[in-house]
Amino acid sequence: MISSAHTTLTQFFIDEQRASEGSAAELTGVVSDVALACKIMATTVSKWPLARAAEPEQEGEEPRRPEPSARDILLRARAWSAHLGHTMWKGPGDPFHAAGAQARNGYRLYFEPVDRWMNLDINVAVGSMFSVSRAPPQHDHEHGHLPGRHQVCAGYAIYGPSTILVLATEHGVNGFTLDYEVGEFVLTHPRLTIAAEAHDFAINTSASRFWTGAIKRYVDECVSGRGGPRGRDFNMRWNGSLVTELHRTLIRGGLCCYPRDPQGANEHRCLRLVQDANPVAFIVERAGGCASTGTARVLEMQPESLEQRVGVVFGARAEVELIERYHRESAQGSYTSPLFNTRGLFESEMH
């Protein structure tokens, strides 16, 4: 049972919005819609093995996925809400779908119900990602997307041993854990910040053949440990789920890299600017970190299309700025990595 000392997500957000310009009720309604969808996803994810066992797959058929439940609740929320002008969600294996409606002072919501759903088959944490911005005057499914700095809030829910919803606003980043007994998200991680000094970095080494010289240099220096230029040991991590990587970076600090090959050969391994990179960058920067393409601040990029992908490094500010410096220096000359030349150490695939 929630004690008087506990603050729910709704209580927290209403109090926070009172200090902001505009109507607190409008944005609170949108966040409540997202929180409800995340509660449904938490239940759906927890029952995944039971659902799979109840309806065995036929040979050659695609596995059942939980996205439709969250999609339906978001559409129902949009149907009655006067606040949510434009909803976009990720279908299983498909591009983003959209539903628009004229709404006074409405918001545009991007929502991905399950990031890396394949992790459910091995009982590894998955998550949902969302981003909220002001809806432009003319709702268009493919155009009118603004740079990430125009987001009013962003966040994610991670479904692990506990369900935690992390919400970033102009005032900062806070985490709320779902209390299943009362069905409410309760504040458990107030004022989250990313540690200034990093001891961890996350990167998919099987894709090292696509790395720029700057990324190869950075990884080489981290791997060389105390005897190398950095003068300390680093731990290398990789889960493959963006939400999981982001959550670890936010809680434990460090750096996460999704590098892009200059020729675009690994485009499918990069992050979508609008739906992935922008909310990640918004969350990280509100927590005192930094998010960059290696040459530019993510939140300043003008989206060219909904499916545009970019390479991103995010996490501890000093580490991101170091990689940016390496990119500037590599533009003046090449770098040959002694560890990662034409192929990676591992052959694991990232989906």
Buried (B, 14 or more C-beta within 10 A) or exposed (E): EEEEEBBBBBEBBBEBBEEEEEEBEBBBBBBBBBBBBBBBBBBBBEEBEEBBEEEEEEEEEEEBBBBBBBBEBBBEBBEEBEBBBBBBBBBBEEEBEBBBBEBEEBBBBBBBBBBBBBBBEEEBBBBBBBBBBBBBEEBEEEEBBBBBBBBBBBBBBBBBEEBBBBBBBEEBBBBBBBBEEEEBBBBBBEEBEBBEEBBBBBBBBBBBEBBBBBBBBBBBBBBBEEEBEBEEEBEBBBBBBBBBBBBBBBBBBBBBBBBBBEEEEBBEBBBBBBBBBBBBBBBBBBBBBBBBBBEEBBBEBEBEEBBBBBBBBBBBBEBBEBBBEBBEEBEEEEBEBEEBEEEBEEEEEBE
